[in-house]
């Protein structure tokens, strides 16, 4: 039993624990009767717990925490001990940075200043993006906004998001992300690894097009044969480019521009929205649209930190994420056309409208070797 020589302090603890249990129950829209049926704790005892009139055994608390998927210490945290800051990474200039700033502002506003999202100075200090996802799992950082394929480090099936032409439209991609297969075979195993997605609307995306930035014109798949193509370390992606006769070169994203200038690579697959902000055409002026949609981004949070937040704060965080995602994605679409104009003006960039059907058909062909 919970014991304390100071009766007043004990009563205060019991009252606070009761309030938290009641809030957790209501956040799941459960009646006291339903909670009783699902936990095996009598309704009368639950009523006394929620009103702070019952001494609570560790056994009962553990039952309730297991049901609500909360750490035991959550029930005993004072308001001052609850997380007030979430740390994420501050990326370079461009629409992504603006999106994170909108998110931070929305978090502060919608949690009524109870939570602040702080941007750590330099993501490069955390190594590659795959390192950053590992740091998220370990709780060194609390939240990241990244491509879904990075989660293959923990659940290999996420590598499908690395392949071109995995989905024929953004809507088809969203349908998959909201479907049973994704939820049961990918999202739940990832949650078991300690990472939770908090953007259920799936509205953070890098525009609507993927492109190839290259040092010589590329009109179709045959033109990439023999060229050095920058890739990240994904076996399915490496195999894809080898099937087209290219030479995939694994290079961290942050070193891509330098690799271009040193002639270590000839081609960079990228999102169209990134080409101008990252000044890729300073090194390679040809931009070929290949008819593939941009991948959806995930907003992922460390599960242990998430479970320390009260239900209303969790909901406010999700809502802030969804609102910021809308702003971010709309901004990307607005910038696409303007960036193309600026890229042509500043770097004499040449945009090539690839024949989408040819690229898609070649994706289905067996290895040429």
Secondary structure, DSSP 8 states (H G I E B T S, - for coil): ----S-HHHHHHHHHHHHHHHHHHHHHTT--HHHHHHHH---HHHHHHHHTT-S---HHHHHHHHHHHT--GGGGG--GGGS--EEEEE---SSHHHHHHHHHHHHHHHHTTTS-EEEEES-GGGG-SHHHHHHHHHHTSSSEEEEEGGGGGGT-GGGGGGGSTTS-SSHHHHHHHHTSHHHIIIIIHHHHHTTEEE--TT---BS-S-EEEEESS---SGGGGTT-EEEE-S-HHHHHHHHHTT-EEEE--GGGHHHHHHTTS-SEEEEEHHHHTTTTGGGT--EEEE-S----BEEEEEEHHHHTTS-HHHHHHHHHHHHHHHHHHHHHHHHHHHHHHHHHHHHH--EEEE--HHHHHHHHTS----
